[in-house]
């Protein structure tokens, strides 16, 4: 399928679909009329949005959750990150961002492998990206990948801790992420 065909049909599709290299993949359980995520998954995503949105807005950034596509031209892909912050000038596109500084994926059984491998490879190749968070929903554990001088650095937070978000001049705590879900 071409990018143009994907974009034309995605808006009307009854199922959310990601696009990679000409192939379309339905998101696990993600119909547009029915929630495709658990309550914990949604609460964690909302908690992160609430924690970062005011700082992002003050800096002129755009925060989005789950329904905004990310286009990665070098990977010929479109994904739906759980949380995305883009601080570069707006690309003028109504349905996707291209230059995020923060991406977050909340793990579920159906997406964990893709989030840890394929998305990690695609996301960390984005020049504007500074932080990629992979968040467990069944335990207080976050894998925080930060752009280093020569390579990406992994910090694994378990139980407690703060995660630096350089593009927002902000720290995000595990208490904020897991508030109302897995409180410590």
N, C-alpha and C positions, 0 to 999 in steps of 0.2 A: 504494500500500500504506500502511496506517496504521502509526503508530509501534508500536502494540500488536501488530499482525500481524508486523511486522519482528522485534520482540523475541521473540515467541513462536516464530517459525520459524528465527531465526538460530542458536540454540543447537543445533538439529538439522540444520542445512544442511550438506551435504558440502563446500561452498565458503564461505569467509569472504566476507561481503558488507558493503559500506558503504551507508549510507542517506542520501540527500540529497533533501529536498523531496518525499517520497512515492515516490521511485524508488530501486530497489535496484541496486547495481553490484557485480559480483563483483570481488574483488581480483585483480589480475594474477597468475595462476599459484598462487593461495593455497588449495590444498585443505587440509582439516584433517588428512588422513592423510599428506600429502606436503609436504616443505619447499617453500615458494614463493619462497625467496630464495637468493642466492648465499652461498658460504662467507664472502666478504669482507663482504657485507651483515650477516650474522649476527655475525661477529667484531666489527665496528664497533659494532653495537648492544650486544653483551655488554660490550665495553670501556667504553662510556659508562655502562652500568648499574653495572659494577664501580667506576667512578670516582666516581659520585654517590650510590650507595645508602647507604653508611655515614653520610654527612653527612645525607642525607634522613631516615634512620631516627632519628638523634639528635635531629632537629628535629620528630619526630612526623609526618613526611610519608610518603606511600605512593609507591613506585616500581613501575612496571610496564613490560612490554615486549611489544609486538606483538599479544597476544591480549586485552588489556583495551580495551574500547571507550571512546571519548570521546563524550559527548553534548553537542551545542551546540544548546540550545533555540532561540535566536534565529535560527539558520540551519536549523532543523528537520533536523538532520543527526547521524549517528553515523559516526565514523571510527575506524580502528585505527592510532594513531601508533606508530612504531617504538619510541620511548621516551617515557614520560610520568611526570612527578612532580606530585603533588597534595598541597598543604600545608594546604588549608582543612579544616575539620571534615568527617569522612566523611559523604557524602550518604545513607548507609544502603542504597544499591543494590549488589547483588552483582555485576552484570555491566558497570557503566560508571561512569566518573568524570565530573564536571561542572565542576570548578574547578581546572584544572592551573595550575602556575606555570612549568613547563618542558615544552616539546614538542620532539621530535626526529623528523625524517624523513630516512632514508638513501635517496638517490636511486637509482633503477634506470630503465632505458629505458622500462619500462611505466608508471612512476608520476611521472616527473620533472615533466611539465607540470602535473599535478594538484597535486603538492606545492608547486610554485612559484607557482601562481595561485589555484586554488579553495581549497586548504587554507590558503594564506597569508591570503586574505581572511577565511575563517571563523575561523581560529585567532586572528588579531590583533584580532578583535572580542570575544574573551573577556576580561572585565574582570580576572580573576585572573592571566592569562598575563603573565609578565615577559620570557621568552626563548623564541624559536623558532629552532631550528637546522636548517638544511638541509645535509646532509653528503654530499659526493661519495664514491663508493666506489672509483673508479678513479684518483683523484689526491688528494693531500693538500690539500683545499680545503673550507672550511666557510663558509657564509653564516650569520652570527649576527645575528638581528634582536632588538633590545632595546627595551623600552618606554621612550620618551623622555617629556619633559614634555608636548609637544604632538603628537608623531608617533613612529612606529617608526623606529629608527636601524639602518642596516645596517653591519656590520663584516665585511669579507671577509678571511678568514685563508687564506694560501697557504703551504704548506711548514712553517712554524713559527708559534707564537703561543699565546696563552692567551685563553680566552673566559670572561668574568665571568658567573657564575650567581648573581645577587643573592638569589634566594629561598632559596638553600642556603648563602650566605656562602662561596662556593667558586669557584675557577677551574678550568677544564678545559683541558688542553693538547692540541694536535694530536698530540703524542707519545702521550698516553694514548688518544686516539681511534683512532689508526692502529696501535697496538702489535700486532705480529704480522701486519699486513696490508701497509702501505706505510710501513715504518720509514724515518725521515729520517736 
